[in-house]
Amino acid sequence: MKYFDCDCLMGMPKVPLPDVEPELHDLLAEMRRLDIDRALVRHRICVDSNHEIGNAVLMEEVAEHDNLVPVWYVTADGLAGEWDPAAMVSRMLELGVRAAWTTLGDRQTVYTLEPRYAGKLLTALEDHRIPLLLLYSQIPPSTLKSVLESFPSLPVVLLEVPRLGRNPVLYPLMEQHQNLILGMSALYSVHRGLEDLCNRFGHERLLFGCSYPGCEGGASIAALTYAELRGDIKDAIAHGNLERVLSEVRV
């Protein structure tokens, strides 16, 4: 099966991971080991240091690797002076970047995606149908709902969706908002969970992901391989859905 991973994070964390150095060489080796064809890649420098430096480092590291698809870190306020999210998005597209991500702060950072604060950024992304990747654990359900409602043409991809069974928050949002997309990694280890999501909401909004480097990628492959789904549905989740989302970006 062909795999296009939606969830890879390069760069050494401040607290080293045991037995893993998630730099470029290790990611490429992991993709070869698991026979993963392509991957969306984010860089940790964007959150540990400076997002503009992190985006530049990312572009440099993936430049010679066509199978690594860069994802730029974006913010609603930039770094200093007059901030123009539309110009930033135009720059992304000029460089061939077709996906974005952001984080919603820690105790030292005050940042929100509520439309009344981040509207210019979200509008710029929606205008071009650029998928925005977010971590499930970081975005409050109320904020997620506000973004989905206010920007219905913005593809929002939730990464690291946890094992919460028939999720009482996620399921209504999936039912109500067609722009909500789930990155399905080994963290979603719900018995027959993939099958239930497909039966309830269709398979078109589910993406294969490994959550590198925090998870064992083989577990994600096993979950999809042994799911009781038709072969064409597995192919769509493994690579086709993500390819379609990226092809729909308006350049």
DRENGUKOL-910985 format. One record per residue (C-alpha): residue in three letters; x, y negated, z. Coordinates in steps of 0.05 Angstrom, whole numbers, plus 32768, in hexadecimal, padded with zeros to 4 digits. Layout:
BEGIN
ALAXYZ ...
REM end
This chain:
BEGIN
MET800080008000 LYS80177FB97FF2 TYR801D7F8D8030 PHE801D7F418035 ASP80297F2F807E CYS80067EEF8097 ASP80297EEB80DA CYS80757EE580DF LEU809C7EB5810C MET80E67EAC8101 GLY81177E8D8131 MET81357E9E8175 PRO81087E8D81B0 LYS81237E6781ED VAL811C7EA88215 PRO813B7EDF81EA LEU81117F1B81D7 PRO812C7F5F81EC ASP814F7F8381B2 VAL81357F51817D GLU81577F16815C PRO811F7EFB8130 GLU814C7ED780FE LEU81487EDD80B2 HIS81727F1D80AD ASP81477F4180E1 LEU81057F2D80C1 LEU811D7F45807D ALA81357F86809B GLU80F27F9080BE MET80CD7F84807D ARG80F87FB8805A ARG80ED7FEA8092 LEU80A27FE3808F ASP809E7FDB8043 ILE807D7F968049 ASP807E7F728006 ARG80737F29801B ALA80697F00805A LEU80517EBC806F VAL80897EA1809B ARG80897E6B80D1 HIS80C77E5180F6 ARG80CD7E4B8141 ILE80F97E0D813D CYS80BA7DE7812B VAL80A07DEE8172 ASP80E07DF58199 SER81027DB9817A ASN80E57D8D8143 HIS80B27DA1810F GLU80D27D7A80D5 ILE81157D9A80E3 GLY80F37DDE80EB ASN80CF7DD880A9 ALA81117DC48086 VAL81367DFF80A6 LEU80FD7E2E8091 MET81017E168048 GLU814C7E208047 GLU81497E668064 VAL81127E808036 ALA812C7E5E7FF7 GLU814D7E9C7FDA HIS81177ECD7FF0 ASP80D97ECC7FC4 ASN80B67EFD7FF2 LEU80B77ECB802D VAL80807E978027 PRO808C7E598051 VAL80587E3D8081 TRP80627DF58096 TYR80567DDC80DC VAL80267DA080DC THR80107D6E8110 ALA7FD97D398112 ASP80087D018127 GLY804C7D0D8105 LEU808B7CF68129 ALA808C7CAA8128 GLY80717C6D8103 GLU80397C7080D1 TRP80247CB880C6 ASP80037CCE8085 PRO7FEC7D168088 ALA7FD57D13803F ALA801C7D018029 MET80387D398053 VAL80087D6B8033 SER801C7D527FEE ARG80657D5D8000 MET80557DA38016 LEU80337DB37FD5 GLU806C7D957FAC LEU809B7DC57FCE GLY806E7E017FC2 VAL80557E088009 ARG800D7E22800B ALA80007E2E8055 ALA80067E078097 TRP80077E1680E1 THR80067DF18122 THR80067DFE816C LEU7FDA7DDE819F GLY800B7DCC81D5 ASP80237DE48217 ARG80217DC1825A GLN80537D8F8241 THR802E7D7D8201 VAL7FEB7D5A81F9 TYR7FD17D6E81B5 THR7F8D7D81819A LEU7F6D7D938158 GLU7F2A7D74816A PRO7F137D528129 ARG7F0D7D0D8149 TYR7F587D0F8156 ALA7F747D3B811F GLY7F417D2A80E8 LYS7F737D0C80B7 LEU7FA07D4980B9 LEU7F667D7A80B3 THR7F487D53807A ALA7F8A7D538054 LEU7F8F7D9F805D GLU7F467DAB804A ASP7F4B7D80800C HIS7F7E7DB27FF1 ARG7F617DF08012 ILE7FA37DFD8036 PRO7F9A7E348069 LEU7FA97E1E80B1 LEU7FC77E5480DE LEU7FB77E508128 LEU7FC67E7C8164 TYR7F877E998184 SER7FA17E8E81CA GLN7FAD7E4381C0 ILE7F6D7E2881A2 PRO7F307E2081CF PRO7EF07E3E81B1 SER7ECE7DFA81B3 THR7F067DDA818B LEU7F087E13815A LYS7EBE7E0D814E SER7EC47DC18144 VAL7EFA7DCB8110 LEU7ED37E0180EB GLU7E937DD880EA SER7EB37D9680D7 PHE7EE07DB280A1 PRO7EBA7DEC8081 SER7EE87DF18045 LEU7F277DF6806F PRO7F3F7E3F8076 VAL7F507E4980BF VAL7F7A7E8780CE LEU7F7C7EA08115 LEU7FBB7EC78126 GLU7FC77EF68161 VAL7F7E7F07816A PRO7F7E7F3081AA ARG7F5C7F6F81C0 LEU7F1A7F5681DA GLY7EEB7F8981BD ARG7EAE7F6C819B ASN7EC77F2681AB PRO7E8C7EFC81C6 VAL7EAC7EBC81AE LEU7ECC7ED2816D TYR7E927EFA8151 PRO7E607EBF8150 LEU7E957E928131 MET7EA37EC580FA GLU7E587ECA80ED GLN7E4D7E7F80EB HIS7E8C7E6780C6 GLN7EA47E848084 ASN7EE57E5E8089 LEU7EFD7E8580C6 ILE7F317EBA80B4 LEU7F527EEC80E2 GLY7F9A7F0480E2 MET7F957F4C80F9 SER7FD37F65811D ALA7FDF7F9D814E LEU7FC77F6F8185 TYR7F807F7D816D SER7F817FC58184 VAL7F367FCE8188 HIS7F1D80148179 ARG7EFD80108134 GLY7F027FC5813A LEU7F177FBA80F2 GLU7EDC7FE380DB ASP7EAC7FBC8106 LEU7EC67F7980ED CYS7EBF7F9180A5 ASN7E797FAB80B0 ARG7E617F6B80D2 PHE7E847F3580AA GLY7EA37F56806D HIS7EEC7F638062 GLU7EFE7F24803A ARG7F137EFB8077 LEU7F427F2D8096 LEU7F8E7F28808B PHE7FC57F5A809B GLY7FF87F4180CC CYS80317F5E80F7 SER803A7F25812A TYR80857F298120 PRO80AF7F29814B GLY80827F348187 CYS80617F74816F GLU80757FB5814F GLY80617FAC8106 GLY80567FF680FC ALA801A7FF3812A SER7FF87FC180FC ILE80057FEE80C0 ALA7FEA802B80E6 ALA7FAB800680FB LEU7F9B7FF580B2 THR7FB280378096 TYR7F86806180C4 ALA7F49803380C3 GLU7F0B805480A6 LEU7F068023806C ARG7F06802C8021 GLY7F4880267FFD ASP7F357FE67FD9 ILE7F227FC5801B LYS7F657FD9803A ASP7F897FBC7FFE ALA7F637F7B8006 ILE7F757F75804F ALA7FBD7F8A8043 HIS7FCB7F56800E GLY7F917F427FE1 ASN7F6C7F148011 LEU7FAA7EEB8021 GLU7FBD7EE67FD8 ARG7F777ECC7FC9 VAL7F797E988001 LEU7FBC7E7D7FE8 SER7FA57E7D7F9F GLU7F6A7E517FB3 VAL7F987E197FCC ARG7F8C7DDB7FA2 VAL7FCF7DC17F8A 
REM end
